[in-house]
């Protein structure tokens, strides 16, 4: 349930960024990358359940989660800087 909620939030984020700053590639590209990462994260989470927690898939799931956190922080900081500019 949480993954679907975060996926919906990522889609709303991309729509908002594309509407507010359509020419800012420093925001639009990371926002699109967030959708790809969240989709991959959901896929990995499902595979962890289906294959009973294999080591490689679990490690990738954690790695992608950390990437999502970093990308979300980058988008938030860049959008805040553009708001003040």
N, C-alpha and C positions, 0 to 999 in steps of 0.2 A: 504494500500500500504506500509506503514512504517513497519507494522508487518511482512509482507512477506520479505521485504528487510533485516530486522534484523534477521529473520529466516535463510535467505540465508547466511548472515554474520556469524551466529553461526555455520552453517554447514562447511563453509570455514575455520573457526577457528579450529574446531575439526580436519579437514583434515590436516591443517598446524601443529597443536600441535602433532598429532599422527605421522606425518612424521619427524618432527624435534626432538622430545623427546619421542620416543615410549615407553621407559622404565620408564618414570617419571609419576607414578600414581598420584602424587600431582597435575599434570596438566591435564592428560587425563581424570580422573574421573570428576573433575569439568567442563571440557569442554563438556563431554557427558551430565552432569546434566544441562548445559545451553540449550542444544537442547530440553531436556524434559521440562524445564521451559518455553522456548519460545513457544513450541507447546501448552502447557497448557495455556499460556497467550493469544495466538491467539484464542483458544477455548473459554476461558472466555470472551474475547472481543466480539466474535460473540454472545455468550449467553446474554451479556448485551444488545445488539441491539435487539435480538429476543424476550427477555422477558421484555423489556422496563425498564431497569435499576433497577433490584431488589437490595436491600441493601446488602445481603450476597454475591452475585456474584460480585458486584462492589467492596466490601471490599477485597475479595479474589484476584480480578484483581490488585488492588493496592499493596497488600501484595506480590504477585508473581512478580510484577514489581520491587519492592524494593529488592527482592531476586535475581532477574536477575542482577540488578545493583551491588549488593554486590559480587555475584559470578564472574561477569565480572572483577571487580576490583581485586579480589583475583587471577584470572588467569593472569591478566596483570602484577601484582606485582611479582608473582612467576616466570613468564617467563622472566621478566627483571632481576631478581636475578640469574636465570640460565644462562642468556646471559653473565653476568659478572663473573660467577664462572668458 
